[in-house]
Amino acid sequence: MRRSSSEEMEGGSSRPLLCRFTSLLLLLQLPMWRSAEEFLVIGPTDPIVAVLGGDTTLPCFLFPAMSAENMELRWFRSKFSEAVFIYQNQQEQKEEQMPQYAGRVLLVRDFLTQGQAAVRIEKVQVSDDGLYTCFFKKGGSYEEATLVVKVAGVGSAPQVHIEGPEEDGVRVVCMASGWFPKPQVQWRDLSGEKFLAFSEAHAQDADGLFHVEASLVVRDSSVGNVTCSILNPILGQEKTKAIFIPEPFFPQASPWKPAFAMSLTVLGLLILGAGYFLKKEHSAKVQAQQEQEFLRRFKEEDRLTKQEALKTRDELQAELDWRKKVYQAAWRRAQLYAHWRKEQFQICSVTLNPRSAHPNLSISQEKTSVTWKDICEKQNDDRCSVLGLKGISSGRCYWEVEIRYEDKSEWAVGVCREDVDRKDWFRECPDKGFWVVGWFEEGYCACTTPQTWLSLRQAPCRMGIFLDYDGGDISFYNMTDGSHIFSFSEASFSGTLFPYFMFNSGDISLTICSTVGGPKGLPVPFNKAPSTLNEPVSPSGEGLSSASGGDGVLPGSESPLLPQGSKAVPP
């Protein structure tokens, strides 16, 4: 759920997130990201076990991953005002912190820039057991997640002693203290068999720790040893103590007791028999009436149960269909890393069509590489292009292009419609049937109207083109580091699209890469790769910066992009 007003923060009640569902349901309810400030806060789905007197960590992380250094972070109990730890303005705030957590809670800062935040509670107490909420706020948007902490402590070893004869056996008492939560008690004989009948009493001291006392009456003089075990149900740790009961401790049985017990048994059977025969006829009538009433109620309850089950099934199916639509819409807008996006796209085996090539271009024998012909004039103003052999009219597919070029080269890759005009000099833009990205005189550019100039930290020596025909989206990725470059979103595709490759000037070659088994290495440009920044090209993994796509969707925070806007150039 998402809220944007500060008044809702004062409500005081924590609301559980959908992170308690399985990973599939989590994906099905991803929201449609419209702003770089929107996010989800996710905590662990399983309870966190904290050992009494030790330290424990309460972690939460952001999705999509973004830096939390400049956010407001808060961990609180059942109410917003019951603060365990507050981080604001890049420092700890102690004014609202609950007294029992003062000096015991520290912020783990190691992964704040990666969107992971946690607090460590030291010297865990019984009062630390229960529900916590982690709260992240950035600007006008904030989210929260719930965590469950289960405190567990192992107390003293059991003390066992014999209190003396009782009834026809011997009473044995087992006592232990300092356990949390309430421990489980079990008595066993020498062979390991459990005694099921025994009394048990629990009490808590001022610190909330449990004291347990269990009494067992042993009636079999041949038992010998009995063992008392105390078990912590959370940690699974157990402490035991055995005691030997000498046979003389058992009281001697009187000879008349068996006869008296037999007489009582016979008398009881006679009374039961008499009562049975007296009430037999009356009971039969009452039973028949009850059976009829029960059958009527059973049929009515069965009918209502089936009706409710059908209603619930229809509601769940409707909700599932809605979540699928939301997921599909959010997935199409999400600018994921390239290796994530590959999971949803088919590999497209692209080869070049020599018949569509400009006379100045040379196609390799395998029809996977294009360069200048040795005899061509490279200084003309014509845009020399070639298309892929097979067209695309549906589905999702992607291919990768290795780009080798030097300074002052001009090139572009992408897709175009089958009926576009590619003679002499022509303009590349979506209105003309082109969806391309490339390097021109002033730098990297997405051919929109007006043109969108891109600022890249790392030159894309290997570029991935991801085409979602049915979804109206084509995205470009730098396969060197897997980061997003640009997306034409909400495009209106019509007819058949063909892979598009264009030269204009410079020493350059474009090669369609084999994606079977993944890339076997990163390509290297002929000379120094051009960059629009006055700084050296960053190593692989530092990312790039691009402008937004055609629909204004900003790059996801998980993509290593610079926060620079686009500049428009007149057509």
Summary of the structure (lengths in Angstrom):
residues: 571
radius of gyration: 37.8
end to end distance: 42.9
largest distance: 126.4
contacts: 1659
relative contact order: 0.09
helix: 21%
strand: 36%
